[in-house]
Structure formats: structure tokens, C-alpha cells
């Protein structure tokens, strides 16, 4: 740990914004033209939600010239948008978990059945032309195993198999980033077999896993979804070639990757529809890229 001079700490601190009380935060919002209907309620919200987080949702409603918020904008409206985001996020996390589960299963299955010693050959660089990339991949996997050493299946393999984990065990501690890297390391025939399960090309599969990794990070880190612009454009299918540069682009990829079509049609889509209906007075679904016929577009054919 570096020893930092006290003068330097004071200098850096003086250059940054200073802490404010909840009352001061409310006053600051009022000075910027935000209507606070109930100051006690606003304070309770700010106690539970970081002021910086709340003002992130206000950013798109600010006039850059006056540094004030749009005329008539209320604290309750912004709170509703935040709640809308939270509800949607929980739905997408649920769907993401199902997608991640099927991707792990598919990758582990096809690797184990198409590589010599397919149970553990992922550990060794023998079958991987890009030795450097493989070494980096193994470094991350070992770190993931170490971070999850209390899990029963990790302990079991340590005690009974000298700490060697078959691919179908190791994949349980893979992140989507690990899956993305591992898929890129596989030989083309195996990549194509995995992609075929999802009715897409090898290139689309690579692109879609990256899209899901980026979206998973947004969801996991509580990133604002409403009016958020996405910088990565997923490759779509010809019959669904829609680009909005909003999170709808990622949701459309989720449709392609969700192997359980009934769960998608009968659980995920109705849940989204319910949230849209609940918050229809306060949100514009176009701000997350959803077109008016979104339900028709997202429905999966059984």
C-alpha cells in the first residue's frame, strides 16, 4: 500500500465536490427547478438511493444552458422512472440467468464431446493455437475457483480429484466474460455446433455472447436503463433486423438466445407488459428503444 502525503490528500479533496446533507441535497434540486411535492418523502428516498444515482436519471431532463431541469418536472416523476427501471431490471436478470445457464450447458457439452480428454483438456494449451489467450483464460478461471472455494462442488473436487474440475463442473464458475473468451478459443467446428443450437452463425454467436456480457454488466452494476444509449450494436437476424441503440437491441438478442420459448412467451413478455402498463403514465417506452409493436417482435415462435 502506498503512503500518501497528507497535503496531497487535502489538495485532491479540495478539488472535488464536498459532502452535503439530505436537506442540502433537496435544496439543490429545488434550486434547479425540480418540483418537490413532499420533502419528507424525498428525503426518505435519498436516504435509500444515493443522490448521485437519482440525479443520473435527471440528467436527460436538464437544460444545459440554464443548468435547471425542465419546467414542471417533479421528484415523484423521476422516482417512478427509477422504480420502472428496477422492475425491468429484475425481469431481465431472470431471463439472463436462464440464457447463461443454457450457454454454459451447450459450451461444456460440445467441448467435452469434441476434444480429446474433453473433460479436462480445457486446462491445457495443447489444443489451443492462441497460447497467450488460453493462459489468460486459465488465469481467470483459477481466480474464479479460488473466489468460490467454499462451494460444495469445489471442495468435493479438491478432496477427491486433486483439484481438477471437468469442464461441466468448471463452467459453473464461468462468468459471461469467461464464456465469451472460451468460445473464441474453440475450434470452428465446435463453435458452429454450439451456434446451431441457437439457429445462428458462428459470427452471430460470438457477437451475441458479447452483447449479453455487456447487458449483464449493465444489470449487475445497476446502470440506468431508461434513456440509456448502448454503444455496442448486436448482429440481428434478417427477419428481425432492428437497431435502436437502446436496450431493446439487447432484449431482442435475449429472444434469440432464450431456448425455453414457452418461458419467454408466457413469463418474460407478460411481465414486461405488466410493468409497462403500471408505469404508462410516467414513462415513454421509446426511451428504452421499445417500438409500439414490441410484443409482436419479441414473441418467439414455438
C-alpha positions in Angstrom: 0.0 0.0 0.0 1.4 3.4 -1.0 1.9 6.0 1.7 0.2 9.3 0.5 1.2 12.7 1.8 -1.4 14.4 3.9 -1.1 17.6 1.9 -1.8 15.7 -1.3 -4.9 14.2 0.2 -6.2 17.6 1.3 -5.4 19.1 -2.1 -7.3 16.3 -4.0 -10.2 16.6 -1.6 -10.5 20.3 -2.1 -10.8 19.9 -5.9 -13.8 17.6 -5.6 -17.4 18.3 -4.5 -17.9 18.3 -0.8 -20.5 16.1 1.1 -24.0 17.5 1.6 -26.8 16.7 4.0 -30.1 15.3 2.7 -31.7 18.7 3.3 -29.0 20.4 1.3 -29.5 17.9 -1.5 -33.2 18.7 -1.6 -32.5 22.4 -1.6 -30.1 21.9 -4.5 -32.7 20.1 -6.5 -35.3 22.8 -5.8 -32.8 25.5 -6.9 -32.5 23.6 -10.2 -36.3 23.9 -10.8 -37.3 20.3 -9.7 -40.7 20.3 -8.0 -40.5 18.5 -4.7 -44.1 17.6 -3.8 -43.3 16.1 -0.4 -39.9 16.9 1.1 -40.2 14.2 3.8 -40.8 11.6 1.1 -37.9 13.0 -1.0 -35.6 12.8 2.0 -36.6 9.2 2.7 -35.9 8.3 -1.0 -32.5 10.0 -0.9 -31.6 8.0 2.3 -32.2 4.8 0.4 -30.9 5.9 -3.0 -27.7 7.8 -3.5 -28.2 11.4 -4.5 -25.7 10.8 -7.4 -27.8 7.8 -8.6 -31.0 9.8 -8.5 -29.5 12.8 -10.4 -28.3 10.4 -13.1 -32.0 10.0 -14.0 -32.4 13.7 -14.0 -29.6 14.3 -16.4 -31.7 14.0 -19.6 -34.2 16.5 -18.2 -31.7 19.3 -17.7 -31.3 22.4 -19.8 -27.6 22.7 -20.5 -27.7 26.4 -20.8 -29.5 27.2 -17.6 -28.4 24.1 -15.6 -32.0 23.7 -14.5 -34.5 20.9 -15.0 -37.4 21.1 -17.5 -40.4 23.2 -16.4 -43.0 21.1 -14.5 -40.7 18.1 -13.8 -41.4 16.6 -10.4 -39.4 14.4 -7.9 -42.2 11.9 -8.0 -42.0 11.5 -11.8 -38.3 10.7 -11.5 -38.9 8.3 -8.7 -41.4 6.5 -10.8 -38.9 6.2 -13.7 -36.3 4.8 -11.2 -38.9 2.2 -10.0 -39.7 1.4 -13.6 -36.0 0.6 -14.2 -35.8 -1.5 -11.1 -38.8 -3.6 -12.1 -37.5 -4.1 -15.6 -34.0 -5.0 -14.4 -35.3 -7.8 -12.3 -37.2 -9.3 -15.3 -34.1 -9.1 -17.5 -31.8 -10.6 -14.8 -34.2 -13.6 -14.5 -34.1 -14.1 -18.3 -30.3 -13.6 -18.3 -29.9 -16.3 -15.7 -31.7 -18.8 -18.0 -29.7 -17.8 -21.0 -26.4 -18.0 -19.1 -27.4 -21.5 -17.9 -28.1 -22.8 -21.4 -25.0 -21.2 -22.8 -22.8 -22.9 -20.1 -24.5 -26.2 -20.8 -24.1 -26.0 -24.5 -20.4 -24.9 -24.4 -19.5 -27.6 -21.8 -21.3 -30.3 -23.7 -19.9 -29.7 -27.1 -16.4 -29.1 -25.8 -16.4 -32.3 -23.8 -17.7 -34.4 -26.7 -15.4 -33.0 -29.4 -12.0 -32.6 -27.8 -9.6 -35.4 -26.8 -9.8 -35.8 -23.0 -12.7 -33.4 -23.3 -13.4 -33.5 -19.5 -10.2 -31.6 -18.6 -8.3 -30.6 -21.8 -9.6 -27.1 -21.5 -6.9 -26.7 -18.8 -4.0 -27.4 -21.1 -2.8 -25.3 -24.1 -2.3 -28.4 -26.3 -5.5 -27.9 -28.3 -5.5 -24.1 -28.4 -3.4 -22.3 -31.1 -3.6 -19.0 -29.2 -1.4 -20.0 -26.2 -1.3 -16.5 -24.7 -5.1 -16.0 -24.8 -5.6 -19.5 -23.3 -3.1 -18.7 -20.5 -5.1 -15.6 -19.7 -8.3 -17.5 -19.7 -7.0 -20.1 -17.3 -5.7 -17.4 -15.0 -9.3 -16.0 -14.7 -10.8 -19.5 -14.2 -8.3 -20.3 -11.4 -9.2 -17.0 -9.8 -12.9 -17.7 -10.0 -12.4 -21.1 -8.4 -10.3 -19.6 -5.7 -13.1 -17.0 -5.0 -15.7 -19.7 -4.8 -13.6 -22.3 -2.8 -16.4 -22.6 -0.2 -18.8 -24.1 -2.7 -19.5 -27.8 -2.0 -18.6 -28.9 -5.5 -15.3 -27.1 -5.4 -14.5 -28.7 -2.0 -15.6 -32.1 -3.3 -13.2 -32.0 -6.3 -10.4 -30.7 -4.2 -10.7 -33.6 -1.8 -11.4 -36.4 -4.3 -9.8 -35.3 -7.6 -6.7 -33.3 -6.6 -8.4 -30.0 -7.6 -9.1 -31.0 -11.2 -12.6 -29.9 -12.4 -14.2 -31.4 -15.5 -15.5 -28.7 -17.9 -19.1 -29.3 -16.9 -18.0 -28.5 -13.3 -15.6 -25.6 -14.0 -18.3 -23.9 -16.2 -20.3 -23.3 -13.1 -17.9 -20.6 -12.0 -17.6 -19.1 -15.5 -18.7 -15.5 -16.0 -20.2 -14.5 -19.3 -16.8 -12.9 -20.0 -15.2 -16.3 -19.4 -17.7 -17.9 -21.8 -17.1 -15.2 -24.4 -13.3 -15.9 -24.2 -13.7 -19.6 -24.1 -16.0 -19.7 -27.1 -13.4 -17.6 -29.1 -10.7 -20.2 -28.2 -12.7 -23.2 -29.6 -12.1 -24.7 -33.0 -14.5 -23.6 -35.7 -16.5 -26.9 -36.0 -17.3 -26.9 -32.3 -18.2 -23.2 -32.4 -20.6 -24.0 -35.3 -22.2 -26.9 -33.3 -22.9 -24.5 -30.4 -24.3 -21.8 -32.7 -26.5 -24.3 -34.5 -28.4 -24.9 -31.2 -29.4 -21.2 -31.3 -30.1 -21.2 -35.0 -27.4 -18.7 -35.8 -23.9 -18.4 -37.3 -20.6 -18.6 -35.5 -20.1 -14.9 -36.0 -23.6 -14.1 -34.6 -22.9 -16.4 -31.6 -19.7 -14.6 -30.8 -21.5 -11.2 -31.1 -24.5 -12.3 -29.1 -22.4 -13.6 -26.2 -20.5 -10.3 -26.1 -23.9 -8.4 -26.2 -25.1 -10.5 -23.2 -21.9 -9.9 -21.3 -22.3 -6.1 -21.8 -26.0 -6.2 -20.9 -25.3 -8.4 -17.9 -22.8 -5.9 -16.6 -25.4 -3.1 -17.0 -27.9 -5.1 -15.0 -25.4 -6.2 -12.3 -24.0 -2.7 -11.8 -27.4 -1.1 -11.5 -26.7 1.0 -14.6 -29.6 3.3 -15.7 -31.6 1.6 -18.4 -34.1 4.5 -19.1 -32.9 6.7 -21.9 -29.5 4.9 -21.9 -27.6 4.7 -25.2 -25.8 1.5 -25.9 -22.6 1.7 -27.8 -22.4 -1.9 -28.9 -24.7 -3.0 -31.8 -25.6 -6.7 -31.8 -26.0 -8.5 -35.1 -29.7 -9.3 -35.7 -31.4 -11.9 -37.7 -32.6 -10.8 -41.2 -36.3 -11.2 -40.1 -35.6 -9.0 -37.0 -33.1 -6.5 -38.2 -33.9 -3.6 -35.9 -31.4 -1.3 -34.3 -32.4 1.3 -31.8 -29.1 2.0 -29.9 -31.2 1.4 -26.8 -31.5 -1.6 -24.5 -34.2 -3.0 -26.9 -31.3 -4.2 -29.0 -30.0 -6.4 -26.2 -33.5 -7.6 -25.3 -34.0 -8.7 -28.9 -30.8 -10.8 -28.6 -32.3 -12.3 -25.5 -35.2 -13.5 -27.6 -32.8 -15.3 -29.9 -30.8 -16.9 -27.1 -33.7 -18.0 -24.8 -34.1 -21.7 -25.7 -37.2 -22.1 -23.4 -39.6 -20.4 -25.8 -42.6 -21.0 -23.6 -41.0 -19.4 -20.6 -40.1 -16.4 -22.8 -43.6 -16.1 -24.2 -45.6 -16.9 -21.1 -43.5 -15.4 -18.4 -40.9 -12.8 -19.6 -43.1 -11.0 -22.1 -46.2 -10.8 -19.9 -44.0 -9.5 -17.0 -42.6 -6.7 -19.3 -46.1 -5.9 -20.4 -47.3 -5.6 -16.8 -44.5 -3.2 -15.9 -45.3 -1.1 -19.0 -48.9 -0.9 -18.0 -48.2 0.0 -14.4 -45.9 2.9 -15.3 -47.5 4.1 -18.6 -48.4 7.5 -17.1 -44.8 8.3 -16.3 -42.6 6.6 -18.8 -42.1 6.5 -22.6 -41.1 3.0 -23.6 -39.4 4.6 -26.7 -36.8 5.8 -24.2 -35.6 2.2 -23.9 -36.0 1.6 -27.6 -39.2 -0.4 -27.5 -41.4 0.2 -30.6 -45.2 0.2 -30.4 -45.3 -3.4 -31.8 -42.6 -4.6 -29.4 -44.7 -7.6 -28.2 -45.2 -8.9 -31.7 -41.5 -8.5 -32.4 -40.3 -10.2 -29.2 -42.8 -13.2 -29.4 -40.9 -16.4 -30.1 -42.5 -18.9 -32.5 -42.9 -22.3 -30.8 
